[in-house]
Amino acid sequence: MRIELSDVTLDVEVSGEGPAVLLVHGFPDSHELWRHQIPVLNAAGFTTVAPTLRGFGGSDRPAGGPEAYHPAKHVGDLVQLLDHLEIDRAHLVGHDWGSGIVQGFAQVLPDRVQSLSILSVGHFAAIRNAGWEQKQRSWYMLLFQLPEVAEAWLAHDDHAHLREMLGEHPDRDAVLAPLTAPGGLTAALNIYRAGLPAEVQFAPALPLPPLPEQVPVMGLWSTGDRFLTERSMADTAEHVAGRWRYERVEDAGHWLQLDQPEKVNDLLLSFLKENG
C-alpha cells in the first residue's frame, strides 16, 4: 500500500496480526529486502511493517537536496508511519542504513521500542573506531559525498562500477532499476551526504550517545560482508547501555537476510520472543 505522510508518500507492506515488527532496509534496497522474513514473522504471530524509505524504490523522492534525506527525516517518517497505523510500540529491525535509522529512533523515542535488532551496521562510534581495515572498507562513503562526480563514476559504462559494488547482492538487477531512473541515484546517495558528511566521518572526538538502557539490542554480522568488519559490530557492545546480544552469521555476504534467511529468521524470532 501507499501511505501518505506529512511530506512524503511511502510504499509500505503491512501484514499479519500481533505485536508489531518494523523492518527497515538500507542502501540501495526497498521493502522487498525482507520478503523471506515477513511470512515467517507473520506465521509466528507478529504484524510486520516494511516501508520503502524516501528516495528509494517506489516511495517519493522529495526535492530539496541532501537535507531532505537526513536520517532524522527518515526517523520522522517512521514515527508518522507507526502513528498512522496506530502502533504505539514496536520491535525495530534495521539493515545497513536502516540500522542507523532505527538506532536513531531508539535514542530519541526509547519508550516506543520493544527491542532493537541491527544487521550489518553497528553503532557509528564502533564503526569509526574499528581501525584501519574498516577505514579501507569504507572508502566509498567519501566518494559518495561528491555530487555529480559520484553519480558519473557509478553510472559510467552502463553503471559498471555500481554493478561491481553490488556484485554479491542476490537482487542486484532488481535494485539497480530504480537507481538508473532519472534522479534515482542522487536520491539514494543523499542519505550518505546528509548522514555521513566528511566532517562527521573525520571527527573522532564527536561524542555519540549509547543506545538506551531500556532497549535490548541484538547485533548480527555476516562473515562475508566486504563493507564492514566484525569489530565494527562486536564493539557496539561498548555503546549499549542495556542488554546486548551478538550473533555471527556464517556463509553470508552483506545482504545476510537474503543469503541465509533461515538462520536470520531463527535469530530474529528467538530475540523477539525473548523480549515480549
Backbone torsions as a table, in degrees:
resi	resn	phi	psi	omega
1	MET	NA	160.5	173.9
2	ARG	-107.2	129.1	-176.5
3	ILE	-117.9	121.7	-178.2
4	GLU	-85.8	124.1	176.8
5	LEU	-108.0	-166.9	-172.8
6	SER	-66.2	-38.2	-180.0
7	ASP	-133.6	3.7	173.6
8	VAL	-144.5	159.3	170.1
9	THR	-114.3	127.9	-176.1
10	LEU	-108.9	147.2	171.3
11	ASP	-85.9	119.7	-171.4
12	VAL	-134.4	137.8	171.5
13	GLU	-107.0	122.2	178.5
14	VAL	-122.9	128.9	-179.6
15	SER	-156.4	162.6	176.8
16	GLY	86.0	176.8	178.1
17	GLU	-136.6	146.6	178.6
18	GLY	121.5	-166.4	178.7
19	PRO	-54.7	145.2	-173.0
20	ALA	-86.7	139.3	172.2
21	VAL	-122.2	118.7	178.9
22	LEU	-96.1	118.8	-175.6
23	LEU	-107.9	119.1	-171.7
24	VAL	-121.9	119.0	-178.8
25	HIS	-81.6	175.9	175.4
26	GLY	-126.4	-154.2	-179.0
27	PHE	-77.3	134.2	-3.1
28	PRO	-111.0	44.6	-163.4
29	ASP	-94.1	-167.0	176.0
30	SER	-145.8	-173.6	179.4
31	HIS	-64.8	-13.8	177.1
32	GLU	-62.6	-19.8	178.4
33	LEU	-55.8	-29.2	-172.8
34	TRP	-98.9	17.1	-172.1
35	ARG	-65.2	-23.7	177.6
36	HIS	-85.4	-19.2	-179.3
37	GLN	-89.7	-36.5	-172.3
38	ILE	-58.3	-51.8	-178.3
39	PRO	-64.1	-33.3	179.5
40	VAL	-69.4	-43.0	177.4
41	LEU	-65.6	-40.5	177.2
42	ASN	-61.3	-44.2	-179.2
43	ALA	-64.4	-26.7	-180.0
44	ALA	-86.5	1.5	175.3
45	GLY	97.3	28.6	178.1
46	PHE	-118.5	145.0	166.3
47	THR	-83.9	132.8	177.1
48	THR	-110.8	136.8	175.9
49	VAL	-123.6	112.2	-175.3
50	ALA	-123.8	95.2	178.1
51	PRO	-85.3	153.2	163.0
52	THR	-93.9	122.6	-174.7
53	LEU	-64.2	155.3	174.5
54	ARG	-53.6	137.6	179.3
55	GLY	91.0	-7.4	-176.4
56	PHE	-122.5	155.3	172.3
57	GLY	48.1	-130.5	-177.3
58	GLY	-91.1	6.1	177.8
59	SER	-83.8	165.9	-177.5
60	ASP	-64.3	152.2	173.2
61	ARG	-116.5	90.1	-176.2
62	PRO	-65.0	147.4	174.0
63	ALA	-76.8	168.2	175.8
64	GLY	120.8	1.6	177.3
65	GLY	80.8	-171.4	-175.0
66	PRO	-55.1	-33.0	-176.6
67	GLU	-60.3	-24.8	178.2
68	ALA	-73.9	-7.8	-177.3
69	TYR	-120.8	17.0	178.1
70	HIS	-59.2	143.9	178.2
71	PRO	-51.1	-32.6	178.0
72	ALA	-62.8	-33.6	176.2
73	LYS	-64.7	-40.4	178.5
74	HIS	-65.8	-41.8	177.1
75	VAL	-59.5	-44.6	178.3
76	GLY	-59.2	-40.8	177.1
77	ASP	-60.3	-42.9	-177.6
78	LEU	-67.0	-39.1	177.7
79	VAL	-62.8	-46.7	178.1
80	GLN	-61.7	-38.6	-179.9
81	LEU	-62.4	-47.3	178.6
82	LEU	-63.4	-40.2	177.0
83	ASP	-60.8	-44.4	179.5
84	HIS	-58.7	-38.0	-179.0
85	LEU	-87.7	3.0	179.8
86	GLU	58.3	44.2	176.8
87	ILE	-108.0	115.3	-177.9
88	ASP	-81.9	-34.5	-173.5
89	ARG	-143.4	142.8	-176.4
90	ALA	-147.4	155.0	164.9
91	HIS	-78.6	131.5	179.9
92	LEU	-106.1	133.3	178.1
93	VAL	-131.4	124.6	-178.9
94	GLY	-135.8	145.0	177.8
95	HIS	-122.9	139.1	175.7
96	ASP	58.6	-129.8	178.1
97	TRP	-58.9	-29.3	176.4
98	GLY	-60.6	-32.1	175.9
99	SER	-64.1	-46.4	178.3
100	GLY	-61.6	-38.1	-178.6
101	ILE	-67.6	-44.9	-179.5
102	VAL	-70.8	-28.2	173.0
103	GLN	-63.8	-41.9	176.8
104	GLY	-62.0	-41.3	177.0
105	PHE	-57.6	-48.5	-177.3
106	ALA	-63.6	-35.1	179.9
107	GLN	-71.9	-33.0	-177.8
108	VAL	-85.0	-39.6	-174.6
109	LEU	-131.8	62.5	-176.3
110	PRO	-61.3	-28.2	-178.7
111	ASP	-67.9	-14.7	179.3
112	ARG	-98.8	6.3	-175.3
113	VAL	-114.2	119.0	177.8
114	GLN	-78.5	-42.2	176.4
115	SER	-159.1	166.8	-176.9
116	LEU	-134.4	119.6	175.9
117	SER	-115.2	122.1	-176.6
118	ILE	-118.0	123.8	-175.4
119	LEU	-108.1	127.5	174.2
120	SER	75.5	-48.2	-175.1
121	VAL	-104.6	119.4	178.3
122	GLY	-89.4	-164.2	177.2
123	HIS	-62.4	139.0	-174.2
124	PHE	-60.8	-34.1	178.3
125	ALA	-62.2	-37.2	178.3
126	ALA	-68.3	-39.1	177.5
127	ILE	-65.6	-45.0	-177.6
128	ARG	-62.8	-32.5	-175.7
129	ASN	-99.9	14.4	-172.3
130	ALA	-85.0	6.2	172.2
131	GLY	94.3	-178.4	-172.4
132	TRP	-64.8	-36.5	-178.9
133	GLU	-60.5	-41.9	179.1
134	GLN	-66.5	-38.6	177.3
135	LYS	-61.1	-39.5	177.5
136	GLN	-63.4	-41.1	-179.1
137	ARG	-69.8	-23.0	-175.3
138	SER	-94.8	14.0	-175.1
139	TRP	-54.3	-36.2	-175.0
140	TYR	-66.5	-22.4	-179.8
141	MET	-63.6	-33.7	175.7
142	LEU	-73.4	-41.3	176.4
143	LEU	-56.7	-42.9	-176.1
144	PHE	-64.2	-15.8	179.4
145	GLN	-73.1	-14.3	-169.8
146	LEU	-95.8	100.4	179.3
147	PRO	-58.6	141.7	-179.1
148	GLU	71.3	-44.2	179.5
149	VAL	-64.3	-50.0	-180.0
150	ALA	-62.3	-44.8	179.8
151	GLU	-60.0	-43.7	-178.4
152	ALA	-64.6	-43.0	-178.2
153	TRP	-66.3	-44.0	-178.3
154	LEU	-69.5	-33.2	-175.9
155	ALA	-87.1	-13.9	-175.5
156	HIS	-57.4	140.8	175.3
157	ASP	54.8	57.0	178.4
158	ASP	57.6	43.9	175.8
159	HIS	61.0	38.2	-176.1
160	ALA	-61.1	-43.6	-179.0
161	HIS	-68.0	-39.0	177.7
162	LEU	-65.5	-40.4	177.2
163	ARG	-61.3	-38.7	179.2
164	GLU	-67.7	-41.4	179.1
165	MET	-61.8	-34.6	-178.5
166	LEU	-97.6	21.1	-172.4
167	GLY	-57.4	-33.6	-178.1
168	GLU	-91.4	-0.4	-178.2
169	HIS	-71.7	120.9	-179.7
170	PRO	-60.2	-23.3	-179.3
171	ASP	-111.3	33.9	-170.3
172	ARG	-52.4	-50.3	-175.5
173	ASP	-65.0	-37.2	-179.1
174	ALA	-68.2	-40.4	-178.7
175	VAL	-77.3	-22.4	177.8
176	LEU	-69.8	-32.4	-172.5
177	ALA	-54.9	-51.7	179.3
178	PRO	-68.7	-23.5	178.8
179	LEU	-72.6	-26.8	-179.0
180	THR	-87.9	-7.3	175.5
181	ALA	-71.8	154.8	179.9
182	PRO	-54.2	124.6	179.1
183	GLY	82.1	-9.8	-174.7
184	GLY	-66.6	-43.3	-177.6
185	LEU	-67.8	-43.2	179.6
186	THR	-62.9	-42.8	179.3
187	ALA	-59.9	-42.5	-179.4
188	ALA	-68.7	-38.8	-179.5
189	LEU	-71.6	-21.4	-175.9
190	ASN	-63.5	-22.6	177.9
191	ILE	-67.2	-34.1	174.6
192	TYR	-69.5	-42.4	-176.0
193	ARG	-67.7	-33.0	178.9
194	ALA	-85.9	-37.1	-172.4
195	GLY	-91.5	-29.2	-177.6
196	LEU	-133.8	56.4	175.7
197	PRO	-63.7	162.6	-174.4
198	ALA	-55.5	-37.8	-177.5
199	GLU	-65.6	-24.7	175.5
200	VAL	-80.8	-42.6	-178.6
201	GLN	-62.8	-29.7	-176.4
202	PHE	-112.8	39.2	178.4
203	ALA	-124.3	74.1	-175.0
204	PRO	-62.9	-21.1	-178.7
205	ALA	-87.3	-5.9	-177.7
206	LEU	-62.4	118.7	-179.5
207	PRO	-71.6	137.3	-179.9
208	LEU	-128.4	127.4	-175.7
209	PRO	-69.7	149.2	174.7
210	PRO	-74.5	164.0	172.7
211	LEU	-68.7	139.6	-166.9
212	PRO	-65.7	151.8	-173.5
213	GLU	-61.3	-35.5	-174.0
214	GLN	-79.9	-3.4	-177.2
215	VAL	-108.0	113.0	173.6
216	PRO	-69.8	140.7	-173.5
217	VAL	-126.9	135.6	170.2
218	MET	-120.3	132.2	175.8
219	GLY	-110.9	132.0	177.0
220	LEU	-118.3	128.1	176.5
221	TRP	-129.4	143.3	-176.9
222	SER	-110.0	140.9	-171.0
223	THR	-66.2	-21.3	-179.3
224	GLY	-98.9	15.5	-178.9
225	ASP	-74.3	114.7	-178.0
226	ARG	-89.7	-3.0	-179.6
227	PHE	-100.7	-21.9	-172.7
228	LEU	-137.3	135.1	179.1
229	THR	-83.0	159.2	176.5
230	GLU	-62.3	-36.8	-179.8
231	ARG	-58.4	-36.4	-177.5
232	SER	-64.5	-26.3	175.5
233	MET	-94.3	-45.8	-176.2
234	ALA	-61.2	-37.7	-179.5
235	ASP	-75.2	-4.6	172.4
236	THR	-59.5	-24.1	176.7
237	ALA	-52.0	-33.0	-179.2
238	GLU	-72.1	-10.2	-175.4
239	HIS	-121.5	23.4	176.1
240	VAL	-117.9	118.4	-177.0
241	ALA	-78.2	-23.1	-178.0
242	GLY	-108.0	-143.0	-177.4
243	ARG	-76.3	140.6	-177.0
244	TRP	-132.0	136.3	174.8
245	ARG	-131.9	133.0	-179.7
246	TYR	-121.1	135.4	179.4
247	GLU	-134.6	134.4	172.9
248	ARG	-96.4	137.3	176.6
249	VAL	-112.6	115.3	-177.0
250	GLU	-80.5	156.0	172.7
251	ASP	56.1	44.6	177.3
252	ALA	-144.7	145.8	174.6
253	GLY	-89.3	-158.2	-176.1
254	HIS	-59.8	-34.9	-178.7
255	TRP	-93.4	66.1	-171.5
256	LEU	-63.2	-30.7	-178.8
257	GLN	-71.4	-17.3	173.1
258	LEU	-93.6	-36.1	-177.6
259	ASP	-75.3	-38.9	-177.9
260	GLN	-133.1	63.5	-174.3
261	PRO	-61.7	-38.9	-178.1
262	GLU	-64.7	-43.2	178.7
263	LYS	-64.4	-46.5	179.6
264	VAL	-63.0	-41.6	178.7
265	ASN	-61.2	-43.4	179.3
266	ASP	-61.4	-43.2	-179.3
267	LEU	-66.5	-44.0	179.0
268	LEU	-61.9	-47.1	-178.1
269	LEU	-62.3	-41.8	-180.0
270	SER	-64.7	-39.1	-179.8
271	PHE	-71.0	-42.5	179.0
272	LEU	-62.7	-41.5	179.9
273	LYS	-70.0	-32.3	175.1
274	GLU	-61.4	-28.4	-170.3
275	ASN	-118.4	38.4	168.4
276	GLY	82.9	NA	NA
